[in-house]
Amino acid sequence: MAMVLCNFERYHDPRGLRYSLGMKAPRREKHFVRQWRQYRKLSLRAFADMLESAPGVPLMTFVNIGRIERGEQPYTQDFLEAAAEALNASVVDLLTVDPTKEGEVVDLLRILRDRKDDQTLAVLKALASSKS
């Protein structure tokens, strides 16, 4: 006798998550948290130790951070803000910039962007308008 699966039965996907048949795994938004962590030469444990929801209160475990990095668990705004502070990046950078491709340029542009003097702005404008 052949076994027939119905929509109410559960199955495991390769990442270990459970869904009803007929349901698609939730789509996780692309981010570059792992790349930023590795760029800053931090292990998962060291990175987790840097993330606190309050002084002395860990935000999450290194296991959960690993799941977020692999797209198996959604990130929260609290995580993004804590991660950005720990990694010396902005939340926008974590979501849009791959530091392994941008390298030192990202750090230099952040420093220049934070400076508001006329000379820095003139240099940036000249670079932006120059033809390479």
C-alpha positions as CSV (number, residue, x, y, z in Angstrom):
1,M,0.0,0.0,0.0
2,A,1.4,3.4,-1.0
3,M,1.7,6.1,1.7
4,V,0.1,9.4,0.8
5,L,1.3,12.5,2.5
6,C,-1.2,15.3,3.3
7,N,-0.7,18.9,4.0
8,F,-0.9,18.4,7.7
9,E,2.1,16.1,7.9
10,R,5.4,17.7,8.9
11,Y,8.8,17.4,7.2
12,H,12.3,18.7,7.8
13,D,14.1,20.7,5.3
14,P,17.9,20.4,4.9
15,R,18.5,23.2,7.4
16,G,16.6,21.4,10.1
17,L,13.5,23.7,10.0
18,R,10.0,22.3,10.1
19,Y,7.2,23.2,7.7
20,S,3.9,21.8,6.6
21,L,4.0,20.3,3.2
22,G,2.9,22.9,0.6
23,M,4.5,25.7,2.7
24,K,7.7,27.3,1.5
25,A,10.5,28.1,3.9
26,P,10.4,31.8,4.8
27,R,12.7,34.0,2.7
28,R,15.4,35.6,4.7
29,E,16.8,39.0,3.7
30,K,20.4,39.1,2.5
31,H,22.8,40.6,5.0
32,F,26.6,40.7,5.5
33,V,26.9,40.1,9.3
34,R,29.2,37.1,8.9
35,Q,31.4,39.0,6.4
36,W,31.7,41.9,8.8
37,R,32.4,39.6,11.7
38,Q,35.1,37.8,9.8
39,Y,36.5,41.1,8.4
40,R,36.9,42.3,12.1
41,K,38.6,38.9,12.8
42,L,36.1,37.9,15.5
43,S,35.0,34.4,16.3
44,L,31.3,33.7,16.9
45,R,31.9,33.4,20.6
46,A,33.9,36.6,20.9
47,F,31.3,38.4,18.8
48,A,28.5,37.0,21.0
49,D,30.3,38.3,24.1
50,M,30.3,41.8,22.6
51,L,26.5,41.9,22.1
52,E,24.6,42.9,25.2
53,S,20.9,43.9,25.6
54,A,21.9,45.7,28.8
55,P,25.2,46.0,30.6
56,G,26.2,42.5,31.6
57,V,23.1,40.9,29.9
58,P,24.0,38.9,26.8
59,L,21.7,39.6,23.8
60,M,22.0,36.1,22.4
61,T,24.2,33.0,22.2
62,F,26.8,32.4,19.6
63,V,24.7,29.5,18.3
64,N,21.8,31.9,17.5
65,I,24.2,34.3,15.9
66,G,25.4,31.4,13.7
67,R,21.8,30.6,12.7
68,I,21.2,34.3,11.8
69,E,24.4,34.3,9.7
70,R,23.3,31.2,7.8
71,G,19.8,32.6,7.3
72,E,18.1,29.9,9.4
73,Q,16.8,32.4,12.0
74,P,15.6,36.0,11.3
75,Y,17.5,38.9,12.8
76,T,15.9,41.5,14.9
77,Q,16.4,45.3,15.0
78,D,18.1,44.9,18.5
79,F,20.5,42.4,17.0
80,L,21.4,44.6,14.1
81,E,22.0,47.6,16.2
82,A,24.1,45.7,18.7
83,A,26.0,44.0,15.9
84,A,26.7,47.3,14.1
85,E,28.1,48.9,17.3
86,A,30.3,45.8,18.0
87,L,31.6,45.7,14.5
88,N,32.1,49.4,14.2
89,A,29.7,49.6,11.2
90,S,26.3,51.0,10.6
91,V,23.1,49.0,10.3
92,V,22.9,49.9,6.7
93,D,26.5,48.6,6.1
94,L,25.5,45.3,7.7
95,L,22.6,45.0,5.3
96,T,24.2,46.3,2.1
97,V,28.0,46.3,2.1
98,D,30.3,43.3,1.8
99,P,33.5,44.4,3.5
100,T,35.5,41.6,1.9
101,K,34.9,43.2,-1.5
102,E,35.1,46.8,-0.3
103,G,38.0,46.4,2.1
104,E,39.7,49.5,3.5
105,V,37.6,51.8,1.3
106,V,34.6,51.2,3.5
107,D,36.5,52.2,6.6
108,L,38.1,55.3,5.0
109,L,34.8,56.5,3.6
110,R,33.1,56.1,7.0
111,I,35.9,58.2,8.6
112,L,35.7,60.8,5.9
113,R,31.9,60.9,6.0
114,D,32.0,61.5,9.8
115,R,34.3,64.4,9.3
116,K,32.4,67.5,8.3
117,D,35.3,69.8,7.4
118,D,35.5,71.7,4.1
119,Q,38.7,70.1,2.9
120,T,37.3,66.5,3.3
121,L,34.2,67.4,1.4
122,A,36.2,69.1,-1.4
123,V,38.4,65.9,-1.7
124,L,35.3,63.7,-1.8
125,K,33.6,65.8,-4.4
126,A,36.8,65.9,-6.5
127,L,37.1,62.1,-6.4
128,A,33.4,61.7,-7.3
129,S,33.7,64.0,-10.3
130,S,37.1,62.9,-11.6
131,K,37.1,60.7,-14.7
132,S,39.1,57.5,-14.2
